[in-house]
Amino acid sequence: MLHQRALRVTPLSAEIDLSSAPSVREARLVHVQGCGALAERRYHYGSENDARSVLTLHKTPLLQMELPLCPTCAGLVAAGHGIENGNCAELEAISERINAPFVSLEQSIRDLEPLLTLLKTGLYVVADALCVPADGDGSFFWAVQNEPKRNPATGMAVDTENDDYFDGQPLYLYPSQSAARFDAARADYYMPLMTQPDAPRAIAYTVAECLNLLLDGHHKSAAAAALHRPVPCLLILPLSGMEYHGTFYFSKKPKALIFHSVRVRTDGLPNELVKATAADLKANFPLLKQRIAPGKLVGRDWEDRLLRAGSEYPSTRELAEMLSAGLSFTEPVPEEWLRQHLAQPEREDAQRAIAGAIMIMELQTDPRLRAIALQIAREFPVCRARRFAYRALSRMKGDAEIEQLFIDYLVEHDDKHDLMREIADGYWDE
């Protein structure tokens, strides 16, 4: 165990590429001199090609996963035993600072230092990013079960219809706090704050391709779900891969370190830090034959409004369509981009791009969405973009123009298997 005075977090100057990380506003590379109390431990089970992963805090399991070798396949996830049982004085010590309005990423890294030093020694990226309080499969993030369950967010975002594959896109959230700890009044307190640019951030650790484990911010995330908004998060991104010049010469210094969707060039970084970090990634994992044990997070029945909220966020397949559009999730969709694609309703590539843009605009609660969705509903042929426009409009209740659009569609189309008819018919549901 390291002596307490040796624990520290050092921000490093590095060239960071966010071009493949549309949900990240900004990111910084840090070197953590840590004690390893918050650590992910990986084991092989059954076959050496599959891994069992357990994230623990002071030996308390926070998350358990079984991950197949295939990166496009979903793994099994089981709840942990509750972060409140992890005796984490460090989280308590920084609670006042992390629940205050966001100032800057640099300030947040300083505020998070007591928590960051619980990590294993090594290089990490800390990012200010948007996440969603859902599991990527239509469920509210906190409505998990103790028994292992397949979670699509553990694999890549895949649109098999168009052969699009996107790795390392950490958008979805998984809880570490017991459901019995939910306090409706606390979630209500955060609701007005979550609409502000300086909203206090949740804190999460990226554990798989598209999945993050919440370490703090469960009530912030519940408030965001009630508002159908994304959750501003401080993500802790561990190393997930390396990029080499040409052939993979593992004895040489890598060209870049990959922290899920964030790419960091190694030029100018101390060789010893890069070498030590790379060695951790290539370490052999011990064989462990036992399977995931049930967790201990379930403890309440969730309100319908929160359960429904999970289905209003993009699925992992829809995430792939959003990524295909090539747009930032954190910046408004450019007007010129919209004009160009809306002017070509018959083109399949325009339809596909617009489908992704609609979901991005929903995520951003973009005030232009109503007018654009109405234009698509009236001018585009039957396609995913038009269905997504109908779906977005169906969530705008009490609007006479939208109501008339759906009435007209129901009158003109009597095929009960028509997906858009189903959306239109559901407009009046509570």
C-alpha positions in Angstrom: 0.0 0.0 0.0 1.3 3.4 -0.9 1.8 6.0 1.8 -1.1 8.5 1.8 1.2 11.5 1.0 2.4 9.7 -2.2 -1.1 9.7 -3.7 -1.6 12.4 -6.3 -3.2 13.3 -9.7 -1.0 15.0 -12.3 -2.6 16.5 -15.4 -0.4 15.9 -18.5 -0.1 17.9 -21.7 -1.0 15.7 -24.6 -2.7 15.9 -28.0 -6.2 14.6 -27.6 -8.4 13.6 -30.5 -12.2 13.8 -29.8 -13.3 13.3 -33.5 -14.6 9.8 -32.6 -16.2 11.0 -29.3 -19.2 13.1 -30.2 -20.7 12.9 -26.7 -17.5 14.4 -25.1 -17.2 18.1 -24.7 -13.6 18.2 -23.6 -11.1 15.8 -22.0 -7.8 15.8 -20.2 -5.1 13.1 -19.7 -4.0 12.6 -16.1 -1.5 10.4 -14.4 -2.8 8.9 -11.2 -0.5 7.8 -8.4 -3.2 5.7 -6.7 -3.7 3.0 -4.1 -5.9 0.7 -6.2 -8.9 0.7 -3.8 -11.2 1.4 -6.8 -10.1 -1.2 -9.3 -11.4 -3.4 -12.1 -10.2 -7.0 -11.9 -10.5 -9.2 -14.9 -10.4 -13.0 -15.0 -10.9 -15.6 -17.8 -13.7 -18.0 -17.2 -14.5 -21.2 -19.1 -12.6 -20.2 -22.2 -9.5 -18.0 -22.2 -11.3 -15.9 -24.9 -14.0 -14.7 -22.5 -13.6 -12.5 -19.5 -15.2 -11.9 -16.2 -14.8 -8.4 -14.8 -15.5 -7.2 -11.3 -15.2 -3.5 -10.3 -14.6 -3.2 -6.6 -14.3 -0.3 -4.1 -12.5 -1.3 -0.9 -13.3 -4.9 -1.9 -17.0 -4.3 -2.2 -18.2 -5.4 -5.7 -19.8 -2.4 -7.5 -20.4 -4.2 -10.9 -20.0 -7.7 -12.3 -19.8 -8.6 -16.0 -19.1 -11.5 -18.2 -17.8 -10.3 -21.6 -17.5 -12.4 -24.7 -14.5 -12.2 -27.0 -16.8 -10.9 -29.8 -16.9 -7.1 -29.4 -20.3 -6.8 -31.1 -21.9 -9.3 -28.7 -23.7 -8.2 -25.6 -22.2 -9.4 -22.2 -23.9 -10.3 -19.0 -24.1 -7.7 -16.2 -25.1 -8.3 -12.6 -25.5 -5.6 -9.9 -23.0 -5.1 -7.3 -23.4 -4.8 -3.5 -24.0 -1.0 -3.2 -21.4 1.7 -3.2 -22.8 2.9 0.1 -21.3 -0.3 1.5 -17.8 0.5 0.2 -16.8 2.7 3.1 -15.8 5.5 0.7 -14.8 8.4 2.8 -13.3 10.0 -0.3 -16.7 10.4 -1.9 -18.1 11.9 1.2 -15.2 14.3 1.4 -15.8 15.8 -2.0 -19.6 15.6 -2.0 -20.1 19.4 -1.5 -17.7 20.3 -4.3 -19.1 17.9 -6.9 -22.7 18.9 -6.1 -21.9 22.5 -6.8 -22.3 24.2 -10.2 -19.7 23.1 -12.8 -16.9 25.5 -13.3 -14.3 23.9 -15.5 -12.9 20.5 -16.2 -9.6 21.6 -14.7 -11.3 22.6 -11.5 -13.3 19.3 -11.5 -10.1 17.2 -11.8 -8.7 19.0 -8.7 -12.0 18.4 -6.9 -12.0 14.8 -7.8 -8.4 14.1 -6.7 -9.4 12.2 -3.5 -11.6 9.9 -5.5 -9.1 9.5 -8.4 -6.3 8.5 -6.1 -8.4 5.4 -5.3 -7.6 4.1 -8.8 -4.7 1.9 -9.7 -1.6 3.9 -10.7 -1.6 4.7 -14.4 -2.9 7.0 -17.1 -6.5 7.9 -17.4 -8.6 10.4 -19.3 -11.1 12.5 -17.4 -13.8 13.9 -19.7 -16.8 16.2 -19.5 -19.4 14.3 -21.4 -23.1 13.6 -22.0 -24.6 10.3 -20.9 -28.2 9.0 -20.8 -29.9 7.5 -17.8 -30.8 4.3 -19.7 -29.3 0.9 -20.5 -29.4 1.1 -24.3 -32.3 -1.4 -24.4 -35.2 0.7 -23.4 -34.9 0.5 -19.6 -34.4 3.1 -16.9 -30.8 3.0 -15.7 -31.6 2.3 -12.0 -34.2 -0.5 -12.8 -31.7 -3.3 -12.8 -32.0 -6.8 -11.4 -29.6 -8.7 -9.1 -29.4 -11.7 -11.4 -27.1 -11.5 -14.5 -28.8 -10.0 -17.5 -27.6 -9.4 -21.0 -26.9 -5.7 -21.6 -26.4 -4.5 -25.2 -24.4 -1.5 -24.0 -21.5 -3.8 -23.1 -20.9 -4.4 -26.8 -20.2 -2.0 -29.7 -23.0 0.2 -31.2 -24.0 -1.8 -34.3 -26.4 -1.0 -37.1 -26.5 -4.4 -38.8 -28.8 -3.1 -41.5 -26.2 -0.7 -42.8 -23.1 -2.6 -41.5 -22.0 0.2 -39.2 -19.9 -0.6 -36.2 -18.7 1.9 -33.6 -16.6 0.9 -30.6 -15.9 2.7 -27.4 -18.9 5.0 -27.2 -19.6 5.4 -23.5 -23.2 6.8 -23.5 -25.2 4.6 -21.1 -25.3 4.4 -17.3 -25.5 1.6 -14.8 -26.1 2.2 -11.1 -23.8 1.4 -8.2 -26.2 2.6 -5.4 -28.9 0.5 -4.0 -32.4 1.3 -5.2 -33.6 1.5 -1.6 -31.5 4.7 -1.3 -33.6 6.6 -3.9 -35.1 9.8 -2.4 -37.8 11.4 -4.6 -37.3 14.8 -3.0 -33.6 14.7 -3.8 -34.3 14.0 -7.4 -36.9 16.8 -7.5 -34.3 19.2 -6.1 -32.0 18.5 -9.0 -34.6 18.8 -11.8 -34.3 22.6 -12.3 -30.5 22.4 -12.0 -30.2 19.8 -14.7 -31.5 22.3 -17.3 -28.6 24.7 -16.7 -25.2 24.7 -18.6 -23.4 24.6 -15.3 -25.4 21.7 -13.9 -23.5 19.8 -11.3 -21.9 16.7 -12.9 -22.5 13.1 -12.1 -19.3 10.9 -11.9 -19.0 7.6 -13.8 -16.3 5.1 -14.7 -16.4 3.6 -18.1 -16.5 -0.2 -17.9 -17.4 -1.5 -21.4 -17.9 -0.4 -25.0 -20.9 1.9 -24.4 -21.5 1.5 -20.6 -20.5 3.6 -17.6 -20.9 2.8 -13.9 -22.2 5.7 -11.9 -20.1 6.4 -8.8 -22.0 9.5 -7.8 -25.0 11.2 -9.3 -27.9 8.7 -9.2 -30.4 11.4 -8.2 -29.1 13.8 -10.8 -29.6 11.0 -13.4 -33.1 10.3 -12.1 -33.9 14.0 -12.4 -32.6 14.0 -16.0 -34.7 11.0 -16.8 -37.8 12.7 -15.5 -37.0 15.6 -17.8 -36.0 13.4 -20.8 -32.6 15.0 -20.9 -29.0 13.7 -21.0 -26.9 13.6 -17.9 -23.8 15.8 -17.8 -21.1 13.5 -16.4 -17.4 13.5 -15.5 -16.3 10.3 -17.1 -13.2 8.4 -15.9 -11.9 6.6 -18.9 -9.4 3.8 -18.4 -7.0 2.6 -21.2 -8.8 0.3 -23.6 -6.4 -0.1 -26.5 -3.2 1.1 -28.3 -2.4 2.2 -31.8 1.0 1.4 -33.4 2.7 2.5 -36.6 2.0 -0.1 -39.2 2.3 -3.6 -37.9 1.7 -4.2 -34.2 5.2 -4.2 -32.7 4.4 -4.5 -29.0 8.0 -3.9 -28.1 7.9 -0.4 -29.4 6.2 2.7 -28.1 2.6 3.0 -29.4 1.6 5.9 -31.6 -1.5 6.6 -29.5 -3.3 5.4 -26.4 -7.0 4.7 -26.8 -9.3 5.5 -23.9 -12.5 4.1 -25.4 -13.6 6.8 -28.0 -10.8 9.3 -26.9 -7.5 9.0 -28.7 -4.3 10.4 -27.1 -1.1 10.7 -29.0 2.0 9.6 -27.1 4.3 12.2 -28.6 5.9 14.1 -25.7 4.6 11.7 -23.0 7.2 10.1 -20.7 8.2 6.7 -22.1 8.1 5.1 -18.7 4.4 6.1 -18.1 3.3 4.9 -21.6 5.2 1.6 -21.1 3.8 0.9 -17.6 0.2 1.7 -18.8 0.6 -0.5 -21.9 1.9 -3.3 -19.7 -1.3 -3.3 -17.6 -3.4 -3.6 -20.8 -1.4 -6.7 -22.0 -1.3 -8.5 -18.7 -2.5 -12.0 -18.6 -5.7 -12.6 -16.6 -6.0 -15.6 -14.2 -8.5 -18.3 -14.9 -11.6 -18.2 -12.7 -14.3 -20.9 -13.3 -17.0 -19.6 -11.1 -19.7 -17.5 -12.8 -21.3 -14.1 -11.8 -23.0 -14.1 -8.4 -26.3 -12.2 -7.9 -25.9 -8.6 -6.7 -27.8 -6.7 -4.0 -29.2 -3.4 -5.6 -32.9 -4.2 -6.1 -35.1 -2.8 -3.3 -38.1 -0.8 -4.6 -40.7 -0.6 -7.3 -40.0 2.3 -9.7 -42.6 4.9 -10.7 -44.1 4.5 -14.1 -42.8 7.9 -15.3 -39.2 6.8 -14.6 -39.7 3.3 -16.1 -41.1 4.9 -19.3 -38.2 7.3 -19.5 -35.8 4.6 -20.3 -37.6 3.9 -23.6 -37.3 7.5 -24.7 -33.5 7.4 -25.0 -31.7 5.9 -28.1 -31.1 2.2 -28.1 -27.6 1.0 -29.0 -28.7 0.4 -32.6 -30.1 3.9 -32.7 -26.8 5.2 -31.2 -25.1 3.7 -34.3 -27.4 5.7 -36.5 -26.7 8.8 -34.6 -23.0 8.2 -35.0 -23.4 7.6 -38.7 -24.7 11.2 -39.1 -21.2 12.4 -38.1 -22.6 15.1 -35.8 -21.6 16.3 -32.3 -24.0 15.3 -29.5 -22.9 18.4 -27.5 -23.3 21.1 -30.2 -26.4 22.2 -32.1 -26.9 20.5 -35.5 -25.6 23.1 -38.0 -28.3 25.0 -40.0 -26.5 24.5 -43.3 -26.2 20.7 -42.7 -30.0 20.5 -42.0 -30.8 22.5 -45.1 -28.7 20.3 -47.4 -30.2 17.1 -46.1 -33.8 18.2 -45.8 -33.6 19.3 -49.4 -33.0 15.7 -50.6 -35.9 13.7 -49.1 -35.6 10.9 -51.8 -31.9 10.2 -51.2 -31.3 7.2 -48.9 -28.1 8.8 -47.5 -30.0 12.0 -46.6 -32.8 9.9 -45.0 -30.3 8.0 -42.9 -28.4 11.1 -41.8 -31.6 12.9 -40.9 -32.8 9.9 -38.8 -29.6 10.2 -36.7 -30.0 14.0 -36.5 -33.5 13.7 -35.2 -32.4 11.6 -32.2 -29.5 14.0 -31.5 -31.9 16.9 -31.5 -34.2 15.0 -29.2 -31.2 14.4 -26.8 -30.4 18.1 -26.9 -34.0 19.2 -26.5 -33.4 21.4 -29.5 -36.2 23.9 -30.0 -36.0 23.5 -33.7 -37.1 19.9 -33.5 -40.9 20.4 -33.8 -40.7 22.4 -37.0 -38.1 20.0 -38.6 -40.0 16.9 -37.6 -43.2 18.3 -39.1 -41.4 19.1 -42.3 -40.0 15.5 -42.5 -43.4 14.0 -41.7 -44.9 15.9 -44.6 -42.2 15.8 -47.2 -40.2 12.6 -46.7 -41.3 9.2 -48.0 -41.8 6.3 -45.6 -38.4 5.7 -44.1 -36.6 5.6 -40.8 -36.3 9.4 -40.8 -40.0 9.8 -41.1 -40.8 7.2 -38.4 -38.3 8.9 -36.1 -40.0 12.3 -36.9 -43.4 10.8 -36.0 -42.0 9.3 -32.8 -40.5 12.7 -31.8 -43.8 14.5 -32.5 -45.7 11.9 -30.5 -43.9 13.0 -27.4 -45.1 16.6 -27.9 -48.5 16.3 -26.2 -51.4 18.9 -26.4 -50.3 20.3 -29.8 -53.2 20.9 -32.2 -51.2 20.8 -35.4 -49.5 17.6 -34.4 -52.8 16.1 -33.3 -54.3 16.9 -36.7 -51.3 15.4 -38.5 -51.9 12.1 -36.7 -55.7 12.2 -37.2 -55.1 12.6 -40.9 -52.7 9.7 -41.0 -55.1 7.4 -39.1 -57.9 8.3 -41.5 -55.8 7.7 -44.6 -54.0 4.5 -43.5 -55.8 1.5 -42.1 -53.0 -1.1 -42.0 -52.8 -2.1 -38.4 -49.2 -3.3 -38.9 -48.1 0.1 -40.1 -45.5 1.3 -37.6 -46.3 5.0 -38.1 -50.0 4.3 -37.7 -49.1 2.7 -34.4 -47.1 5.8 -33.3 -50.0 8.1 -34.4 -52.6 6.0 -32.6 -50.6 6.2 -29.4 -50.5 10.0 -29.3 -53.4 10.2 -27.0 -52.1 7.5 -24.5 -51.2 8.7 -21.1 
